Amino acid sequence: MKVDDGTMAGGDLERGPTSQHGRIGASSNWPYSREEYDEKLAELEAALQEANKEVSDLREKKETLEDVLEEKNVQIVALTKFEREYVPVMG
């Protein structure tokens, strides 16, 4: 059931009515036209997509670095084992 201010009876105030000028929400409180809103939304979605791509790239780089680190750790363990077993014999 609608009341005079355009909200639903029962206190549903999350989103006011669309004004006669195409503005979303209560016309006196919403500073953007529908076109401005859609433009800003598109900008934010593009920025989010770019950020997600950067996160994906960084995850790939992190995995590569973890692989290199693991390989280096294996080499260090092998070198340490070699030094313990063979260097005292030769020295």
N, C-alpha and C positions, 0 to 999 in steps of 0.2 A: 504494500500500500504506500503510495507516494504522499508526502506532505508538501506544503507550499514551497519550502526552500529547495526542493528537488532531491532531498535525501530520502532514503527508505525509512519507513517507520520502524522504530526499534533501535535507532541510534547508529545506523550504518553510515559513518561519515568518512570512510576511507577515500572515496572518490566522489566529489561533488558532481553536479550536472555540467554538461558541456554548454557553454554560453552561446548566445546567438552570434557571437563573433568567431566561433570556432575554437575557443580556448577550452582547455581541459580543466576540470575541477571547478572550484568556486571561482567565478570570473574575476573577482577582486583580489584573489590570493595567488593566482597562477600567472607568472610573468611571461610565458611563452605562447606563441601561436602554435597551432598544430604543425605548421610547416617548420617552424623553428625547433619544435620538439623532435620531429622526425629527422631533421638535419643533425641535431645534436646526438640523437640516438645512433644514427649511422656513423658519426665520428667516433663515438664511444665503442661501438661494435668493431669498427676497423682497428682501433687502438687495442682492444682486447684480443683480436685475432693476431695482431703483430706481437703482442706480449706473449701469447701462447706459443707462437712460432719461436720466439727467443728462448722461452723456457724449454721447449723441445730441443733446440740446438744446444743449450747449456747442458741438458741431461745427456745428450750424446757425447759431448766433450768430457763430462764427468766420468762417464763409463769408460771412455778411452783412457783418461788419466788413471782410473782405478786399475785398468788392465796393465798399463805401463808400470804402475807402482807394484802390482803383484809380481810382474816379471822381474823387476829390480830386487824385490825381497827374496825371490827364489835364487837370484844370482848371488846376493849377499850371503844367504844360508850356504850355498855351495862353496863360495870362497872361504867362509869361516870354517867349514868342514875340512876343506883342503888345507888351510893353514894349520889346523889342529893336528891333522894326520900326517902331513908330509913335510912341513917346514921344520918341526923338531928333529925329524930323522935326518934331514939334509944339513942342519946346523950343528 
